[in-house]
Amino acid sequence: MPARKGPNPENTGRNQGRFKKGQSGNPAGRPAGARNKTTVAMEVLLDDEADAIVRKAIEKAKEGDAVALRLCLERIVPPRKDRPISFALPAIETAADALKATGALIAGVANGDITPGEAAELARLMDGFVRSLEATELSQRISDLEKAMGNEQTGK
């Protein structure tokens, strides 16, 4: 297929002096707190009708309209994102203890005590904790080595 021929938009002269490639026309961006005009207009329209709309949705839900019922229930009892879980993990005092804790997580999933998603979240928390432990242990070892090197150099 042959290459298309025609004017290059960058060389037409139409936009010369007004726009520069790669530079925003409004470098400062939208002012803080500025709202979309359509959103503001819709809020104004709905403000007067909000009570009537809510009342109608409740009436439809009472009549058995499944969509209206679900809408009302989602507002009364929103879907739960997380729940507290009671699950015993072995103490993690060193990075090596993480192996026992990971085994406990796997056993908990296998036994049905926790869901795989809950175990994954706990494992992620445990990983962050283990990284902190490792960093602390490493820092202490470096400090001890520096002290030992300093003592050797001073002859103590």
trRosetta pair geometry for C-beta under 8 A, 3 or more apart (Angstrom, degrees):
i j d omega theta_ij theta_ji phi_ij phi_ji
7 11 6.8 -140 -175 76 83 92
7 12 5.3 69 157 -85 132 99
8 11 4.4 51 75 21 104 108
8 12 7.2 -160 83 -38 52 77
9 12 5.8 -33 -147 -5 37 119
9 14 7.8 -52 -164 41 72 119
9 15 7.7 32 161 12 87 125
10 15 8.0 -63 -128 59 43 117
10 21 7.3 -3 -119 -59 120 129
12 15 7.5 62 66 12 97 80
13 16 5.2 -36 -147 -2 48 125
15 18 5.3 -98 -165 54 65 108
15 19 5.0 -32 176 37 117 105
19 23 7.4 176 -172 68 65 95
19 25 6.7 -43 -111 -81 96 97
20 23 4.3 26 77 27 101 129
23 27 7.4 -35 -177 -73 83 105
24 27 5.1 139 71 -82 110 55
24 29 7.8 -1 143 -72 159 65
26 29 6.2 127 123 -80 100 19
26 30 7.6 61 125 -57 142 49
28 31 7.8 14 129 -77 112 64
30 34 4.9 -127 170 59 100 135
31 34 4.6 99 65 -36 82 118
35 39 5.8 -107 167 76 103 121
35 40 5.3 112 107 -55 123 106
36 39 4.2 80 72 6 101 109
36 40 6.9 -175 88 -9 52 84
37 40 5.8 -56 -149 37 33 111
37 41 6.3 33 154 -20 66 107
38 41 5.7 -55 -147 37 32 112
38 42 6.3 31 155 -18 66 106
39 42 5.9 -56 -148 37 30 109
39 43 6.4 31 154 -20 64 106
40 43 5.8 -54 -150 34 31 113
40 44 6.6 33 152 -21 63 104
41 44 5.8 -53 -153 33 32 113
41 45 6.6 30 152 -16 65 105
42 45 5.7 -54 -149 38 35 111
42 46 6.1 24 157 -12 68 112
43 46 5.9 -61 -140 45 29 104
43 47 6.2 48 157 -43 65 98
44 47 5.9 -38 -148 8 28 118
45 48 7.3 -71 -178 31 32 98
45 49 7.1 -14 149 16 66 119
46 49 5.7 -84 -147 58 43 95
46 50 5.5 69 157 -67 83 85
46 53 7.3 -31 -152 -1 91 151
47 50 6.2 -23 -143 -17 23 114
49 52 5.2 -63 -163 48 67 111
49 53 5.5 68 139 -28 91 105
50 53 5.8 -59 -146 36 28 110
50 54 6.3 25 160 -16 66 108
51 54 6.0 -58 -148 38 28 108
51 55 6.2 29 155 -19 65 109
52 55 5.7 -54 -145 38 30 113
52 56 6.3 32 155 -21 64 107
53 56 5.8 -55 -149 35 29 111
53 57 6.5 31 153 -19 64 105
54 57 5.7 -53 -150 34 32 112
54 58 6.5 32 152 -18 65 105
55 58 5.8 -56 -152 36 31 111
55 59 6.4 33 150 -20 65 105
56 59 5.6 -51 -148 35 33 113
56 60 6.3 33 154 -18 66 104
57 60 5.8 -53 -147 37 31 111
57 61 6.3 34 152 -22 64 105
57 68 5.0 -173 -162 -151 68 101
57 71 5.9 -85 -168 96 128 131
57 72 6.1 163 138 -65 105 97
58 61 5.6 -53 -148 35 32 114
58 62 6.4 32 152 -19 64 105
58 68 7.7 -154 -66 165 12 115
58 72 6.1 106 -100 -104 63 138
59 62 5.7 -57 -151 36 31 111
59 63 6.4 29 151 -19 65 108
60 63 5.5 -58 -149 37 33 112
60 65 4.0 -25 163 28 95 143
60 67 8.0 -29 134 74 130 82
60 68 3.6 135 101 -28 113 174
60 69 7.9 -124 114 -40 79 65
61 64 7.9 91 178 -37 29 10
61 65 6.1 -77 -82 59 34 88
61 68 4.2 -132 -62 121 72 99
61 69 4.1 130 -142 -85 89 59
61 71 7.4 -127 -75 58 118 88
61 72 4.6 -16 -76 2 164 144
63 68 8.0 37 49 63 92 143
64 69 7.4 -18 -159 -44 25 131
65 68 4.0 47 93 21 116 114
65 69 6.3 168 86 -18 58 86
66 69 5.5 -55 -143 37 29 114
66 70 6.3 30 158 -19 65 105
67 70 5.9 -53 -148 35 29 109
67 71 6.4 31 152 -20 62 107
68 71 5.5 -53 -148 36 33 115
68 72 6.4 31 155 -17 66 105
69 72 5.9 -57 -150 37 30 108
69 73 6.2 24 156 -15 66 110
70 73 5.8 -58 -143 41 30 109
70 74 6.2 34 157 -24 65 106
71 74 6.0 -54 -148 31 26 111
71 75 6.9 20 155 -14 60 106
72 75 6.0 -64 -158 36 32 107
72 76 6.3 22 152 -14 69 110
73 76 5.6 -58 -141 41 36 106
73 77 6.0 -30 180 43 74 93
74 77 7.5 -75 -123 71 18 56
74 78 6.2 46 -178 -112 61 56
74 79 7.1 -19 -133 -26 84 85
75 78 7.4 14 -126 -69 17 79
80 83 5.9 38 154 -61 134 96
85 114 5.9 61 -173 -110 152 105
85 118 5.7 79 -37 -162 161 142
87 108 5.8 39 -151 -131 126 151
87 113 6.2 123 -113 138 103 118
87 114 5.5 5 -87 -55 148 128
87 118 7.8 136 -18 142 153 127
87 122 7.4 -62 81 -91 142 159
88 104 7.4 -98 101 -175 68 139
89 92 7.3 -20 136 -26 116 102
89 101 4.9 37 -173 -138 107 97
89 104 5.5 153 -128 92 62 146
89 105 7.4 15 -109 -58 106 82
89 122 7.4 -175 -70 179 140 130
89 126 7.7 -146 -166 -90 155 124
90 97 6.5 -141 115 -176 110 100
90 100 4.5 -33 53 122 153 121
90 101 5.3 -129 53 -75 88 72
90 104 5.9 169 -5 -29 90 145
91 97 6.6 -50 104 -176 60 150
92 97 4.4 171 -130 102 56 121
92 98 5.8 52 -134 -76 122 63
92 101 5.4 -21 -69 -36 112 146
92 126 6.7 153 -50 -147 167 94
92 129 6.2 86 98 120 141 131
92 130 6.9 -78 174 -78 137 81
92 133 7.3 -119 144 -42 99 155
93 97 5.7 85 35 -13 60 155
93 133 7.8 143 162 -130 27 138
94 97 5.2 113 56 -8 68 99
94 133 6.5 160 -147 168 29 138
94 137 7.4 70 -141 -74 81 143
95 98 5.9 -30 -174 -1 48 118
95 130 5.2 90 -126 -163 76 94
95 133 5.4 178 -62 102 75 121
95 134 5.1 57 -76 -73 135 90
95 137 7.0 -92 -16 10 112 151
96 99 6.4 -31 -180 8 54 111
97 100 5.7 -48 -167 34 58 111
97 101 6.4 54 140 -18 77 106
98 101 5.4 -58 -147 42 40 113
98 102 6.0 44 153 -24 71 103
98 126 6.1 134 -137 162 98 112
98 127 8.0 84 -150 -92 140 47
98 130 4.7 17 -74 -94 144 136
99 102 5.8 -52 -146 34 28 111
99 103 6.5 32 152 -19 61 105
100 103 5.6 -54 -153 35 32 114
100 104 6.5 34 149 -21 65 103
101 104 5.5 -51 -151 33 35 113
101 105 6.6 39 149 -22 65 100
101 126 5.8 -177 121 -139 138 144
102 105 5.6 -48 -152 31 36 114
102 106 6.6 35 151 -17 65 103
102 123 6.8 62 -116 -119 84 101
102 126 7.3 176 -71 115 76 156
103 106 5.8 -54 -149 36 33 110
103 107 6.3 32 153 -17 66 107
104 107 5.6 -54 -145 39 32 112
104 108 6.2 39 152 -25 64 105
105 108 5.6 -54 -150 33 30 115
105 109 6.7 28 153 -16 64 102
105 114 7.5 -60 -151 65 67 140
105 119 4.6 124 180 -151 103 101
105 122 5.9 -174 -113 91 123 125
105 123 5.9 111 177 -67 172 95
105 126 7.8 -115 -46 -6 142 154
106 109 5.9 -53 -152 35 33 108
106 110 6.3 31 151 -18 65 109
106 119 7.4 102 -77 -163 37 145
107 110 5.5 -56 -145 40 33 113
107 111 6.1 24 158 -13 68 110
108 111 6.0 -59 -141 42 27 104
108 113 4.3 -82 -157 65 79 115
108 114 4.5 23 144 22 118 107
108 119 6.4 166 82 -91 111 111
109 112 7.7 38 180 -71 30 26
109 113 7.7 -76 -57 49 22 75
109 114 6.0 -55 -77 77 60 83
109 115 7.3 30 -121 165 85 15
109 116 5.5 65 -137 -85 129 63
109 119 4.9 -36 -60 -38 116 155
114 118 4.3 -118 -179 88 105 129
114 119 5.4 127 110 -55 122 84
114 122 7.5 -2 165 -4 161 140
115 118 4.6 98 52 5 79 101
115 119 7.0 -142 94 -4 42 86
116 119 5.5 -55 -147 38 34 113
116 120 6.3 38 154 -23 66 103
117 120 5.6 -51 -147 33 31 112
117 121 6.5 30 154 -17 64 104
118 121 5.7 -54 -150 36 32 110
118 122 6.3 31 152 -16 66 106
119 122 5.7 -55 -146 40 32 110
119 123 6.1 36 153 -23 66 106
120 123 5.6 -52 -146 35 30 114
120 124 6.5 34 152 -22 63 102
121 124 5.7 -51 -151 32 32 113
121 125 6.7 32 150 -16 63 103
122 125 5.6 -53 -151 37 35 111
122 126 6.1 37 150 -21 67 107
123 126 5.4 -53 -144 38 32 114
123 127 6.3 40 152 -27 64 102
124 127 5.6 -47 -148 29 31 115
124 128 6.8 31 153 -16 61 101
125 128 5.9 -55 -156 35 33 110
125 129 6.5 31 149 -17 66 107
126 129 5.5 -56 -149 38 34 113
126 130 6.1 35 153 -21 68 106
127 130 5.7 -52 -144 36 30 111
127 131 6.4 34 154 -21 63 104
128 131 5.7 -52 -149 33 31 113
128 132 6.6 33 152 -19 63 103
129 132 5.7 -54 -155 34 33 112
129 133 6.5 34 148 -19 65 104
130 133 5.4 -51 -149 36 35 114
130 134 6.2 36 152 -20 67 104
131 134 5.7 -51 -145 36 31 111
131 135 6.3 33 155 -19 64 105
132 135 5.8 -54 -148 36 30 111
132 136 6.3 29 154 -18 64 107
133 136 5.7 -58 -149 37 30 110
133 137 6.2 28 155 -17 67 108
134 137 5.7 -54 -144 39 30 110
134 138 6.1 31 156 -19 65 109
135 138 5.7 -55 -144 38 28 112
135 139 6.2 32 155 -21 63 107
136 139 5.7 -53 -147 35 29 113
136 140 6.4 29 154 -18 63 106
137 140 5.8 -57 -151 36 31 111
137 141 6.4 30 153 -19 65 106
138 141 5.7 -53 -147 36 32 111
138 142 6.4 31 155 -18 65 104
139 142 5.9 -54 -148 36 30 110
139 143 6.3 32 152 -20 64 107
140 143 5.6 -54 -147 37 31 114
140 144 6.3 32 153 -19 65 105
141 144 5.6 -53 -147 36 32 112
141 145 6.3 32 153 -18 65 105
142 145 5.6 -54 -148 37 32 112
142 146 6.3 33 154 -20 66 105
143 146 5.8 -54 -148 35 30 111
143 147 6.5 31 153 -19 63 104
144 147 5.7 -54 -150 35 32 112
144 148 6.4 31 152 -19 65 105
145 148 5.6 -54 -146 37 32 111
145 149 6.2 32 154 -19 66 106
146 149 5.7 -52 -144 38 31 111
146 150 6.2 33 154 -20 63 106
147 150 5.6 -56 -149 37 30 113
147 151 6.4 31 153 -20 65 106
148 151 5.7 -54 -149 35 32 112
148 152 6.5 33 153 -20 65 104
149 152 5.7 -52 -149 34 32 111
149 153 6.4 28 155 -17 65 107
150 153 5.9 -57 -147 37 31 109
150 154 6.3 14 160 -5 66 110
151 154 6.2 -64 -142 46 29 99
151 156 4.5 -87 -156 69 83 101
152 155 7.6 33 -179 -75 28 30
